[in-house]
Amino acid sequence: MPVRSPESTPTPPTQVVVPDGVGKDYQAAQDIWRAAGLHVAPAHDATGAHRLPMIDSNWVVLSQNPPAGGRVDAGSFITATVKKYTDD
């Protein structure tokens, strides 16, 4: 019977709990998500104007996907819906 080397034994992905970024400025939320082991996908503009956040700290996170508290594989992507603090 052949002996398997440690390199050939698959390891399951590490699970992380998704941190809550809602209500935080977009830069702070990204820092929290990345520290947890997530990748940040481009944000969606809540106004529908398709603006891109240039100075992330001027935007607030309204929602996130996946939601906070869930468990996902480390390295998963998270997407935020954001608006500028000056938007109505």
PyMOL Python script that loads the backbone (N, CA, C, O; Angstrom):
from pymol import cmd

cmd.read_pdbstr("""\
ATOM      1  N   MET A   1       0.836  -1.161   0.000  1.00  0.00           N
ATOM      2  CA  MET A   1       0.000   0.000   0.000  1.00  0.00           C
ATOM      3  C   MET A   1       0.896   1.244   0.000  1.00  0.00           C
ATOM      4  O   MET A   1       1.759   1.379   0.868  1.00  0.00           O
ATOM      5  N   PRO A   2       0.701   2.158  -0.968  1.00  0.00           N
ATOM      6  CA  PRO A   2       1.555   3.348  -1.039  1.00  0.00           C
ATOM      7  C   PRO A   2       1.243   4.332   0.089  1.00  0.00           C
ATOM      8  O   PRO A   2       0.104   4.452   0.540  1.00  0.00           O
ATOM      9  N   VAL A   3       2.270   5.015   0.521  1.00  0.00           N
ATOM     10  CA  VAL A   3       2.129   6.016   1.574  1.00  0.00           C
ATOM     11  C   VAL A   3       1.938   7.366   0.898  1.00  0.00           C
ATOM     12  O   VAL A   3       2.692   7.732  -0.004  1.00  0.00           O
ATOM     13  N   ARG A   4       0.930   8.100   1.340  1.00  0.00           N
ATOM     14  CA  ARG A   4       0.666   9.432   0.777  1.00  0.00           C
ATOM     15  C   ARG A   4       1.551  10.457   1.467  1.00  0.00           C
ATOM     16  O   ARG A   4       1.695  10.454   2.690  1.00  0.00           O
ATOM     17  N   SER A   5       2.130  11.318   0.677  1.00  0.00           N
ATOM     18  CA  SER A   5       2.937  12.384   1.257  1.00  0.00           C
ATOM     19  C   SER A   5       2.007  13.489   1.751  1.00  0.00           C
ATOM     20  O   SER A   5       0.881  13.604   1.268  1.00  0.00           O
ATOM     21  N   PRO A   6       2.456  14.297   2.696  1.00  0.00           N
ATOM     22  CA  PRO A   6       1.600  15.377   3.220  1.00  0.00           C
ATOM     23  C   PRO A   6       1.167  16.362   2.131  1.00  0.00           C
ATOM     24  O   PRO A   6       0.096  16.960   2.234  1.00  0.00           O
ATOM     25  N   GLU A   7       1.984  16.538   1.093  1.00  0.00           N
ATOM     26  CA  GLU A   7       1.641  17.475   0.032  1.00  0.00           C
ATOM     27  C   GLU A   7       0.433  17.008  -0.785  1.00  0.00           C
ATOM     28  O   GLU A   7      -0.258  17.834  -1.380  1.00  0.00           O
ATOM     29  N   SER A   8       0.171  15.711  -0.825  1.00  0.00           N
ATOM     30  CA  SER A   8      -0.913  15.212  -1.654  1.00  0.00           C
ATOM     31  C   SER A   8      -2.238  15.122  -0.899  1.00  0.00           C
ATOM     32  O   SER A   8      -3.267  14.800  -1.492  1.00  0.00           O
ATOM     33  N   THR A   9      -2.220  15.401   0.389  1.00  0.00           N
ATOM     34  CA  THR A   9      -3.444  15.349   1.171  1.00  0.00           C
ATOM     35  C   THR A   9      -4.142  16.700   1.080  1.00  0.00           C
ATOM     36  O   THR A   9      -3.612  17.702   1.562  1.00  0.00           O
ATOM     37  N   PRO A  10      -5.320  16.741   0.472  1.00  0.00           N
ATOM     38  CA  PRO A  10      -6.002  18.032   0.357  1.00  0.00           C
ATOM     39  C   PRO A  10      -6.464  18.528   1.726  1.00  0.00           C
ATOM     40  O   PRO A  10      -6.900  17.748   2.572  1.00  0.00           O
ATOM     41  N   THR A  11      -6.359  19.824   1.921  1.00  0.00           N
ATOM     42  CA  THR A  11      -6.836  20.414   3.161  1.00  0.00           C
ATOM     43  C   THR A  11      -8.090  21.221   2.858  1.00  0.00           C
ATOM     44  O   THR A  11      -8.156  21.912   1.842  1.00  0.00           O
ATOM     45  N   PRO A  12      -9.071  21.136   3.723  1.00  0.00           N
ATOM     46  CA  PRO A  12     -10.282  21.904   3.473  1.00  0.00           C
ATOM     47  C   PRO A  12     -10.006  23.396   3.600  1.00  0.00           C
ATOM     48  O   PRO A  12      -9.121  23.796   4.356  1.00  0.00           O
ATOM     49  N   PRO A  13     -10.750  24.225   2.871  1.00  0.00           N
ATOM     50  CA  PRO A  13     -10.529  25.662   2.982  1.00  0.00           C
ATOM     51  C   PRO A  13     -10.858  26.160   4.393  1.00  0.00           C
ATOM     52  O   PRO A  13     -11.744  25.632   5.065  1.00  0.00           O
ATOM     53  N   THR A  14     -10.147  27.155   4.808  1.00  0.00           N
ATOM     54  CA  THR A  14     -10.387  27.759   6.105  1.00  0.00           C
ATOM     55  C   THR A  14     -11.643  28.615   6.024  1.00  0.00           C
ATOM     56  O   THR A  14     -11.814  29.401   5.093  1.00  0.00           O
ATOM     57  N   GLN A  15     -12.501  28.456   6.992  1.00  0.00           N
ATOM     58  CA  GLN A  15     -13.720  29.260   7.063  1.00  0.00           C
ATOM     59  C   GLN A  15     -13.467  30.494   7.919  1.00  0.00           C
ATOM     60  O   GLN A  15     -12.759  30.428   8.924  1.00  0.00           O
ATOM     61  N   VAL A  16     -14.052  31.625   7.515  1.00  0.00           N
ATOM     62  CA  VAL A  16     -13.971  32.855   8.292  1.00  0.00           C
ATOM     63  C   VAL A  16     -15.378  33.377   8.518  1.00  0.00           C
ATOM     64  O   VAL A  16     -16.277  33.133   7.714  1.00  0.00           O
ATOM     65  N   VAL A  17     -15.562  34.090   9.604  1.00  0.00           N
ATOM     66  CA  VAL A  17     -16.833  34.760   9.873  1.00  0.00           C
ATOM     67  C   VAL A  17     -16.777  36.122   9.193  1.00  0.00           C
ATOM     68  O   VAL A  17     -15.803  36.858   9.350  1.00  0.00           O
ATOM     69  N   VAL A  18     -17.815  36.455   8.441  1.00  0.00           N
ATOM     70  CA  VAL A  18     -17.856  37.715   7.696  1.00  0.00           C
ATOM     71  C   VAL A  18     -18.087  38.863   8.686  1.00  0.00           C
ATOM     72  O   VAL A  18     -19.099  38.884   9.386  1.00  0.00           O
ATOM     73  N   PRO A  19     -17.138  39.830   8.745  1.00  0.00           N
ATOM     74  CA  PRO A  19     -17.319  40.987   9.629  1.00  0.00           C
ATOM     75  C   PRO A  19     -18.371  41.948   9.071  1.00  0.00           C
ATOM     76  O   PRO A  19     -18.651  41.956   7.872  1.00  0.00           O
ATOM     77  N   ASP A  20     -18.944  42.750   9.957  1.00  0.00           N
ATOM     78  CA  ASP A  20     -19.960  43.729   9.582  1.00  0.00           C
ATOM     79  C   ASP A  20     -19.295  45.043   9.177  1.00  0.00           C
ATOM     80  O   ASP A  20     -18.604  45.676   9.975  1.00  0.00           O
ATOM     81  N   GLY A  21     -19.515  45.440   7.926  1.00  0.00           N
ATOM     82  CA  GLY A  21     -18.996  46.712   7.438  1.00  0.00           C
ATOM     83  C   GLY A  21     -20.084  47.752   7.232  1.00  0.00           C
ATOM     84  O   GLY A  21     -19.788  48.898   6.893  1.00  0.00           O
ATOM     85  N   VAL A  22     -21.339  47.368   7.431  1.00  0.00           N
ATOM     86  CA  VAL A  22     -22.469  48.284   7.203  1.00  0.00           C
ATOM     87  C   VAL A  22     -22.409  49.432   8.201  1.00  0.00           C
ATOM     88  O   VAL A  22     -22.228  49.228   9.401  1.00  0.00           O
ATOM     89  N   GLY A  23     -22.567  50.661   7.670  1.00  0.00           N
ATOM     90  CA  GLY A  23     -22.521  51.863   8.496  1.00  0.00           C
ATOM     91  C   GLY A  23     -21.135  52.446   8.641  1.00  0.00           C
ATOM     92  O   GLY A  23     -20.980  53.555   9.153  1.00  0.00           O
ATOM     93  N   LYS A  24     -20.123  51.718   8.198  1.00  0.00           N
ATOM     94  CA  LYS A  24     -18.744  52.205   8.274  1.00  0.00           C
ATOM     95  C   LYS A  24     -18.376  52.888   6.960  1.00  0.00           C
ATOM     96  O   LYS A  24     -19.005  52.659   5.927  1.00  0.00           O
ATOM     97  N   ASP A  25     -17.338  53.739   7.020  1.00  0.00           N
ATOM     98  CA  ASP A  25     -16.885  54.286   5.749  1.00  0.00           C
ATOM     99  C   ASP A  25     -16.264  53.140   4.948  1.00  0.00           C
ATOM    100  O   ASP A  25     -15.746  52.178   5.514  1.00  0.00           O
ATOM    101  N   TYR A  26     -16.327  53.261   3.634  1.00  0.00           N
ATOM    102  CA  TYR A  26     -15.953  52.158   2.754  1.00  0.00           C
ATOM    103  C   TYR A  26     -14.503  51.735   2.944  1.00  0.00           C
ATOM    104  O   TYR A  26     -14.191  50.550   2.830  1.00  0.00           O
ATOM    105  N   GLN A  27     -13.611  52.678   3.230  1.00  0.00           N
ATOM    106  CA  GLN A  27     -12.210  52.323   3.450  1.00  0.00           C
ATOM    107  C   GLN A  27     -12.053  51.477   4.703  1.00  0.00           C
ATOM    108  O   GLN A  27     -11.351  50.466   4.684  1.00  0.00           O
ATOM    109  N   ALA A  28     -12.695  51.878   5.789  1.00  0.00           N
ATOM    110  CA  ALA A  28     -12.611  51.113   7.041  1.00  0.00           C
ATOM    111  C   ALA A  28     -13.197  49.719   6.851  1.00  0.00           C
ATOM    112  O   ALA A  28     -12.634  48.738   7.338  1.00  0.00           O
ATOM    113  N   ALA A  29     -14.321  49.623   6.148  1.00  0.00           N
ATOM    114  CA  ALA A  29     -14.948  48.321   5.903  1.00  0.00           C
ATOM    115  C   ALA A  29     -14.015  47.413   5.106  1.00  0.00           C
ATOM    116  O   ALA A  29     -13.874  46.233   5.426  1.00  0.00           O
ATOM    117  N   GLN A  30     -13.380  47.959   4.070  1.00  0.00           N
ATOM    118  CA  GLN A  30     -12.449  47.159   3.273  1.00  0.00           C
ATOM    119  C   GLN A  30     -11.296  46.647   4.133  1.00  0.00           C
ATOM    120  O   GLN A  30     -10.886  45.493   4.006  1.00  0.00           O
ATOM    121  N   ASP A  31     -10.784  47.494   4.992  1.00  0.00           N
ATOM    122  CA  ASP A  31      -9.681  47.087   5.871  1.00  0.00           C
ATOM    123  C   ASP A  31     -10.113  45.933   6.771  1.00  0.00           C
ATOM    124  O   ASP A  31      -9.353  44.983   6.963  1.00  0.00           O
ATOM    125  N   ILE A  32     -11.315  46.004   7.320  1.00  0.00           N
ATOM    126  CA  ILE A  32     -11.841  44.953   8.196  1.00  0.00           C
ATOM    127  C   ILE A  32     -12.018  43.653   7.420  1.00  0.00           C
ATOM    128  O   ILE A  32     -11.624  42.584   7.886  1.00  0.00           O
ATOM    129  N   TRP A  33     -12.617  43.754   6.227  1.00  0.00           N
ATOM    130  CA  TRP A  33     -12.865  42.552   5.419  1.00  0.00           C
ATOM    131  C   TRP A  33     -11.566  41.884   4.993  1.00  0.00           C
ATOM    132  O   TRP A  33     -11.439  40.661   5.058  1.00  0.00           O
ATOM    133  N   ARG A  34     -10.599  42.689   4.556  1.00  0.00           N
ATOM    134  CA  ARG A  34      -9.314  42.116   4.135  1.00  0.00           C
ATOM    135  C   ARG A  34      -8.579  41.474   5.303  1.00  0.00           C
ATOM    136  O   ARG A  34      -7.956  40.424   5.143  1.00  0.00           O
ATOM    137  N   ALA A  35      -8.647  42.097   6.480  1.00  0.00           N
ATOM    138  CA  ALA A  35      -8.001  41.524   7.661  1.00  0.00           C
ATOM    139  C   ALA A  35      -8.618  40.170   8.020  1.00  0.00           C
ATOM    140  O   ALA A  35      -7.951  39.317   8.607  1.00  0.00           O
ATOM    141  N   ALA A  36      -9.878  39.978   7.670  1.00  0.00           N
ATOM    142  CA  ALA A  36     -10.557  38.704   7.947  1.00  0.00           C
ATOM    143  C   ALA A  36     -10.226  37.646   6.896  1.00  0.00           C
ATOM    144  O   ALA A  36     -10.593  36.481   7.052  1.00  0.00           O
ATOM    145  N   GLY A  37      -9.533  38.046   5.827  1.00  0.00           N
ATOM    146  CA  GLY A  37      -9.153  37.081   4.800  1.00  0.00           C
ATOM    147  C   GLY A  37     -10.049  37.071   3.585  1.00  0.00           C
ATOM    148  O   GLY A  37     -10.046  36.109   2.817  1.00  0.00           O
ATOM    149  N   LEU A  38     -10.829  38.145   3.398  1.00  0.00           N
ATOM    150  CA  LEU A  38     -11.725  38.238   2.245  1.00  0.00           C
ATOM    151  C   LEU A  38     -11.125  39.137   1.168  1.00  0.00           C
ATOM    152  O   LEU A  38     -10.268  39.976   1.444  1.00  0.00           O
ATOM    153  N   HIS A  39     -11.591  38.944  -0.062  1.00  0.00           N
ATOM    154  CA  HIS A  39     -11.241  39.816  -1.180  1.00  0.00           C
ATOM    155  C   HIS A  39     -12.412  40.762  -1.403  1.00  0.00           C
ATOM    156  O   HIS A  39     -13.570  40.351  -1.327  1.00  0.00           O
ATOM    157  N   VAL A  40     -12.115  42.024  -1.676  1.00  0.00           N
ATOM    158  CA  VAL A  40     -13.161  43.018  -1.868  1.00  0.00           C
ATOM    159  C   VAL A  40     -13.388  43.223  -3.363  1.00  0.00           C
ATOM    160  O   VAL A  40     -12.480  43.618  -4.094  1.00  0.00           O
ATOM    161  N   ALA A  41     -14.615  42.948  -3.806  1.00  0.00           N
ATOM    162  CA  ALA A  41     -15.005  43.172  -5.198  1.00  0.00           C
ATOM    163  C   ALA A  41     -15.392  44.650  -5.359  1.00  0.00           C
ATOM    164  O   ALA A  41     -15.653  45.329  -4.366  1.00  0.00           O
ATOM    165  N   PRO A  42     -15.432  45.150  -6.597  1.00  0.00           N
ATOM    166  CA  PRO A  42     -15.844  46.546  -6.799  1.00  0.00           C
ATOM    167  C   PRO A  42     -17.231  46.805  -6.201  1.00  0.00           C
ATOM    168  O   PRO A  42     -18.128  45.965  -6.284  1.00  0.00           O
ATOM    169  N   ALA A  43     -17.384  47.983  -5.598  1.00  0.00           N
ATOM    170  CA  ALA A  43     -18.633  48.353  -4.935  1.00  0.00           C
ATOM    171  C   ALA A  43     -19.688  48.766  -5.952  1.00  0.00           C
ATOM    172  O   ALA A  43     -19.387  49.157  -7.080  1.00  0.00           O
ATOM    173  N   HIS A  44     -20.934  48.665  -5.508  1.00  0.00           N
ATOM    174  CA  HIS A  44     -22.072  49.132  -6.300  1.00  0.00           C
ATOM    175  C   HIS A  44     -22.521  50.480  -5.747  1.00  0.00           C
ATOM    176  O   HIS A  44     -22.605  50.667  -4.533  1.00  0.00           O
ATOM    177  N   ASP A  45     -22.810  51.425  -6.657  1.00  0.00           N
ATOM    178  CA  ASP A  45     -23.294  52.747  -6.276  1.00  0.00           C
ATOM    179  C   ASP A  45     -24.796  52.645  -5.997  1.00  0.00           C
ATOM    180  O   ASP A  45     -25.570  52.298  -6.889  1.00  0.00           O
ATOM    181  N   ALA A  46     -25.204  52.943  -4.773  1.00  0.00           N
ATOM    182  CA  ALA A  46     -26.605  52.814  -4.375  1.00  0.00           C
ATOM    183  C   ALA A  46     -27.529  53.753  -5.137  1.00  0.00           C
ATOM    184  O   ALA A  46     -28.732  53.501  -5.209  1.00  0.00           O
ATOM    185  N   THR A  47     -26.993  54.831  -5.708  1.00  0.00           N
ATOM    186  CA  THR A  47     -27.844  55.787  -6.424  1.00  0.00           C
ATOM    187  C   THR A  47     -28.170  55.321  -7.834  1.00  0.00           C
ATOM    188  O   THR A  47     -29.050  55.882  -8.486  1.00  0.00           O
ATOM    189  N   GLY A  48     -27.472  54.306  -8.305  1.00  0.00           N
ATOM    190  CA  GLY A  48     -27.680  53.843  -9.670  1.00  0.00           C
ATOM    191  C   GLY A  48     -26.923  54.650 -10.712  1.00  0.00           C
ATOM    192  O   GLY A  48     -27.071  54.412 -11.910  1.00  0.00           O
ATOM    193  N   ALA A  49     -26.113  55.605 -10.265  1.00  0.00           N
ATOM    194  CA  ALA A  49     -25.359  56.462 -11.187  1.00  0.00           C
ATOM    195  C   ALA A  49     -24.062  55.800 -11.660  1.00  0.00           C
ATOM    196  O   ALA A  49     -23.348  56.376 -12.480  1.00  0.00           O
ATOM    197  N   HIS A  50     -23.749  54.618 -11.167  1.00  0.00           N
ATOM    198  CA  HIS A  50     -22.559  53.851 -11.564  1.00  0.00           C
ATOM    199  C   HIS A  50     -21.260  54.594 -11.294  1.00  0.00           C
ATOM    200  O   HIS A  50     -20.284  54.440 -12.028  1.00  0.00           O
ATOM    201  N   ARG A  51     -21.252  55.405 -10.231  1.00  0.00           N
ATOM    202  CA  ARG A  51     -20.014  56.100  -9.854  1.00  0.00           C
ATOM    203  C   ARG A  51     -19.078  55.109  -9.182  1.00  0.00           C
ATOM    204  O   ARG A  51     -19.512  54.136  -8.566  1.00  0.00           O
ATOM    205  N   LEU A  52     -17.794  55.376  -9.314  1.00  0.00           N
ATOM    206  CA  LEU A  52     -16.773  54.552  -8.661  1.00  0.00           C
ATOM    207  C   LEU A  52     -16.211  55.328  -7.477  1.00  0.00           C
ATOM    208  O   LEU A  52     -15.849  56.495  -7.624  1.00  0.00           O
ATOM    209  N   PRO A  53     -16.131  54.706  -6.314  1.00  0.00           N
ATOM    210  CA  PRO A  53     -15.544  55.399  -5.168  1.00  0.00           C
ATOM    211  C   PRO A  53     -14.069  55.691  -5.427  1.00  0.00           C
ATOM    212  O   PRO A  53     -13.269  54.770  -5.595  1.00  0.00           O
ATOM    213  N   MET A  54     -13.714  56.964  -5.458  1.00  0.00           N
ATOM    214  CA  MET A  54     -12.321  57.342  -5.678  1.00  0.00           C
ATOM    215  C   MET A  54     -11.612  57.561  -4.336  1.00  0.00           C
ATOM    216  O   MET A  54     -10.485  57.102  -4.147  1.00  0.00           O
ATOM    217  N   ILE A  55     -12.256  58.245  -3.427  1.00  0.00           N
ATOM    218  CA  ILE A  55     -11.733  58.404  -2.071  1.00  0.00           C
ATOM    219  C   ILE A  55     -12.676  57.595  -1.187  1.00  0.00           C
ATOM    220  O   ILE A  55     -13.739  58.069  -0.787  1.00  0.00           O
ATOM    221  N   ASP A  56     -12.266  56.370  -0.893  1.00  0.00           N
ATOM    222  CA  ASP A  56     -13.160  55.405  -0.249  1.00  0.00           C
ATOM    223  C   ASP A  56     -13.722  55.888   1.079  1.00  0.00           C
ATOM    224  O   ASP A  56     -14.828  55.502   1.455  1.00  0.00           O
ATOM    225  N   SER A  57     -12.984  56.722   1.793  1.00  0.00           N
ATOM    226  CA  SER A  57     -13.455  57.182   3.099  1.00  0.00           C
ATOM    227  C   SER A  57     -14.598  58.189   2.984  1.00  0.00           C
ATOM    228  O   SER A  57     -15.207  58.540   3.995  1.00  0.00           O
ATOM    229  N   ASN A  58     -14.905  58.665   1.763  1.00  0.00           N
ATOM    230  CA  ASN A  58     -16.028  59.580   1.541  1.00  0.00           C
ATOM    231  C   ASN A  58     -17.335  58.846   1.253  1.00  0.00           C
ATOM    232  O   ASN A  58     -18.359  59.475   0.985  1.00  0.00           O
ATOM    233  N   TRP A  59     -17.300  57.521   1.309  1.00  0.00           N
ATOM    234  CA  TRP A  59     -18.466  56.693   1.001  1.00  0.00           C
ATOM    235  C   TRP A  59     -18.832  55.869   2.221  1.00  0.00           C
ATOM    236  O   TRP A  59     -17.958  55.487   2.999  1.00  0.00           O
ATOM    237  N   VAL A  60     -20.121  55.590   2.395  1.00  0.00           N
ATOM    238  CA  VAL A  60     -20.596  54.784   3.518  1.00  0.00           C
ATOM    239  C   VAL A  60     -21.187  53.485   2.968  1.00  0.00           C
ATOM    240  O   VAL A  60     -21.835  53.482   1.922  1.00  0.00           O
ATOM    241  N   VAL A  61     -20.958  52.398   3.676  1.00  0.00           N
ATOM    242  CA  VAL A  61     -21.474  51.086   3.274  1.00  0.00           C
ATOM    243  C   VAL A  61     -22.923  50.962   3.741  1.00  0.00           C
ATOM    244  O   VAL A  61     -23.214  51.063   4.933  1.00  0.00           O
ATOM    245  N   LEU A  62     -23.833  50.739   2.779  1.00  0.00           N
ATOM    246  CA  LEU A  62     -25.254  50.564   3.089  1.00  0.00           C
ATOM    247  C   LEU A  62     -25.624  49.097   3.262  1.00  0.00           C
ATOM    248  O   LEU A  62     -26.489  48.755   4.069  1.00  0.00           O
ATOM    249  N   SER A  63     -24.961  48.235   2.496  1.00  0.00           N
ATOM    250  CA  SER A  63     -25.211  46.796   2.608  1.00  0.00           C
ATOM    251  C   SER A  63     -23.980  46.053   2.105  1.00  0.00           C
ATOM    252  O   SER A  63     -23.094  46.629   1.473  1.00  0.00           O
ATOM    253  N   GLN A  64     -23.953  44.769   2.404  1.00  0.00           N
ATOM    254  CA  GLN A  64     -22.830  43.934   1.976  1.00  0.00           C
ATOM    255  C   GLN A  64     -23.341  42.550   1.638  1.00  0.00           C
ATOM    256  O   GLN A  64     -24.355  42.093   2.165  1.00  0.00           O
ATOM    257  N   ASN A  65     -22.614  41.892   0.746  1.00  0.00           N
ATOM    258  CA  ASN A  65     -22.937  40.532   0.349  1.00  0.00           C
ATOM    259  C   ASN A  65     -21.637  39.750   0.213  1.00  0.00           C
ATOM    260  O   ASN A  65     -20.804  40.097  -0.625  1.00  0.00           O
ATOM    261  N   PRO A  66     -21.441  38.707   1.013  1.00  0.00           N
ATOM    262  CA  PRO A  66     -22.349  38.059   1.941  1.00  0.00           C
ATOM    263  C   PRO A  66     -22.557  38.898   3.197  1.00  0.00           C
ATOM    264  O   PRO A  66     -21.730  39.741   3.545  1.00  0.00           O
ATOM    265  N   PRO A  67     -23.692  38.646   3.875  1.00  0.00           N
ATOM    266  CA  PRO A  67     -24.006  39.416   5.073  1.00  0.00           C
ATOM    267  C   PRO A  67     -23.093  39.083   6.247  1.00  0.00           C
ATOM    268  O   PRO A  67     -22.468  38.024   6.298  1.00  0.00           O
ATOM    269  N   ALA A  68     -23.040  40.011   7.176  1.00  0.00           N
ATOM    270  CA  ALA A  68     -22.219  39.834   8.384  1.00  0.00           C
ATOM    271  C   ALA A  68     -22.703  38.640   9.195  1.00  0.00           C
ATOM    272  O   ALA A  68     -23.896  38.344   9.264  1.00  0.00           O
ATOM    273  N   GLY A  69     -21.739  37.968   9.804  1.00  0.00           N
ATOM    274  CA  GLY A  69     -22.042  36.859  10.693  1.00  0.00           C
ATOM    275  C   GLY A  69     -22.029  35.497  10.031  1.00  0.00           C
ATOM    276  O   GLY A  69     -21.925  34.471  10.704  1.00  0.00           O
ATOM    277  N   GLY A  70     -22.138  35.486   8.692  1.00  0.00           N
ATOM    278  CA  GLY A  70     -22.089  34.209   7.985  1.00  0.00           C
ATOM    279  C   GLY A  70     -20.672  33.666   7.921  1.00  0.00           C
ATOM    280  O   GLY A  70     -19.705  34.389   8.163  1.00  0.00           O
ATOM    281  N   ARG A  71     -20.560  32.398   7.598  1.00  0.00           N
ATOM    282  CA  ARG A  71     -19.241  31.769   7.439  1.00  0.00           C
ATOM    283  C   ARG A  71     -19.020  31.509   5.958  1.00  0.00           C
ATOM    284  O   ARG A  71     -19.890  30.970   5.272  1.00  0.00           O
ATOM    285  N   VAL A  72     -17.839  31.901   5.469  1.00  0.00           N
ATOM    286  CA  VAL A  72     -17.451  31.676   4.077  1.00  0.00           C
ATOM    287  C   VAL A  72     -16.010  31.194   4.045  1.00  0.00           C
ATOM    288  O   VAL A  72     -15.287  31.310   5.034  1.00  0.00           O
ATOM    289  N   ASP A  73     -15.597  30.657   2.914  1.00  0.00           N
ATOM    290  CA  ASP A  73     -14.204  30.254   2.749  1.00  0.00           C
ATOM    291  C   ASP A  73     -13.313  31.489   2.744  1.00  0.00           C
ATOM    292  O   ASP A  73     -13.663  32.506   2.145  1.00  0.00           O
ATOM    293  N   ALA A  74     -12.171  31.405   3.406  1.00  0.00           N
ATOM    294  CA  ALA A  74     -11.182  32.475   3.325  1.00  0.00           C
ATOM    295  C   ALA A  74     -10.847  32.673   1.853  1.00  0.00           C
ATOM    296  O   ALA A  74     -10.725  31.703   1.105  1.00  0.00           O
ATOM    297  N   GLY A  75     -10.699  33.919   1.438  1.00  0.00           N
ATOM    298  CA  GLY A  75     -10.416  34.220   0.044  1.00  0.00           C
ATOM    299  C   GLY A  75     -11.666  34.462  -0.785  1.00  0.00           C
ATOM    300  O   GLY A  75     -11.572  34.778  -1.971  1.00  0.00           O
ATOM    301  N   SER A  76     -12.843  34.316  -0.170  1.00  0.00           N
ATOM    302  CA  SER A  76     -14.090  34.609  -0.877  1.00  0.00           C
ATOM    303  C   SER A  76     -14.186  36.109  -1.141  1.00  0.00           C
ATOM    304  O   SER A  76     -13.505  36.911  -0.502  1.00  0.00           O
ATOM    305  N   PHE A  77     -15.034  36.469  -2.085  1.00  0.00           N
ATOM    306  CA  PHE A  77     -15.248  37.877  -2.415  1.00  0.00           C
ATOM    307  C   PHE A  77     -16.423  38.436  -1.636  1.00  0.00           C
ATOM    308  O   PHE A  77     -17.398  37.735  -1.366  1.00  0.00           O
ATOM    309  N   ILE A  78     -16.316  39.715  -1.277  1.00  0.00           N
ATOM    310  CA  ILE A  78     -17.403  40.449  -0.637  1.00  0.00           C
ATOM    311  C   ILE A  78     -17.659  41.697  -1.463  1.00  0.00           C
ATOM    312  O   ILE A  78     -16.729  42.331  -1.961  1.00  0.00           O
ATOM    313  N   THR A  79     -18.936  42.040  -1.600  1.00  0.00           N
ATOM    314  CA  THR A  79     -19.332  43.213  -2.386  1.00  0.00           C
ATOM    315  C   THR A  79     -20.155  44.130  -1.520  1.00  0.00           C
ATOM    316  O   THR A  79     -21.017  43.680  -0.765  1.00  0.00           O
ATOM    317  N   ALA A  80     -19.888  45.424  -1.627  1.00  0.00           N
ATOM    318  CA  ALA A  80     -20.623  46.422  -0.849  1.00  0.00           C
ATOM    319  C   ALA A  80     -21.475  47.279  -1.772  1.00  0.00           C
ATOM    320  O   ALA A  80     -21.130  47.501  -2.933  1.00  0.00           O
ATOM    321  N   THR A  81     -22.584  47.750  -1.243  1.00  0.00           N
ATOM    322  CA  THR A  81     -23.374  48.789  -1.891  1.00  0.00           C
ATOM    323  C   THR A  81     -23.122  50.045  -1.064  1.00  0.00           C
ATOM    324  O   THR A  81     -23.312  50.055   0.152  1.00  0.00           O
ATOM    325  N   VAL A  82     -22.689  51.104  -1.748  1.00  0.00           N
ATOM    326  CA  VAL A  82     -22.229  52.308  -1.068  1.00  0.00           C
ATOM    327  C   VAL A  82     -22.885  53.558  -1.629  1.00  0.00           C
ATOM    328  O   VAL A  82     -23.421  53.551  -2.737  1.00  0.00           O
ATOM    329  N   LYS A  83     -22.835  54.632  -0.846  1.00  0.00           N
ATOM    330  CA  LYS A  83     -23.227  55.953  -1.334  1.00  0.00           C
ATOM    331  C   LYS A  83     -22.304  56.966  -0.679  1.00  0.00           C
ATOM    332  O   LYS A  83     -21.698  56.698   0.359  1.00  0.00           O
ATOM    333  N   LYS A  84     -22.209  58.126  -1.298  1.00  0.00           N
ATOM    334  CA  LYS A  84     -21.407  59.193  -0.711  1.00  0.00           C
ATOM    335  C   LYS A  84     -22.133  59.737   0.504  1.00  0.00           C
ATOM    336  O   LYS A  84     -23.364  59.740   0.552  1.00  0.00           O
ATOM    337  N   TYR A  85     -21.383  60.190   1.472  1.00  0.00           N
ATOM    338  CA  TYR A  85     -21.994  60.785   2.662  1.00  0.00           C
ATOM    339  C   TYR A  85     -22.846  61.998   2.290  1.00  0.00           C
ATOM    340  O   TYR A  85     -23.795  62.323   3.003  1.00  0.00           O
ATOM    341  N   THR A  86     -22.525  62.667   1.189  1.00  0.00           N
ATOM    342  CA  THR A  86     -23.270  63.863   0.779  1.00  0.00           C
ATOM    343  C   THR A  86     -24.519  63.545  -0.040  1.00  0.00           C
ATOM    344  O   THR A  86     -25.291  64.452  -0.347  1.00  0.00           O
ATOM    345  N   ASP A  87     -24.738  62.264  -0.405  1.00  0.00           N
ATOM    346  CA  ASP A  87     -25.946  61.891  -1.148  1.00  0.00           C
ATOM    347  C   ASP A  87     -27.159  61.935  -0.206  1.00  0.00           C
ATOM    348  O   ASP A  87     -27.036  61.699   0.995  1.00  0.00           O
ATOM    349  N   ASP A  88     -28.325  62.242  -0.776  1.00  0.00           N
ATOM    350  CA  ASP A  88     -29.572  62.219   0.013  1.00  0.00           C
ATOM    351  C   ASP A  88     -30.073  60.821   0.166  1.00  0.00           C
ATOM    352  O   ASP A  88     -31.108  60.602   0.797  1.00  0.00           O
TER     353      ASP A  88
END
""", "prot")
cmd.dss("prot")
cmd.show_as("cartoon", "prot")
cmd.util.cbc("prot")
cmd.orient("prot")
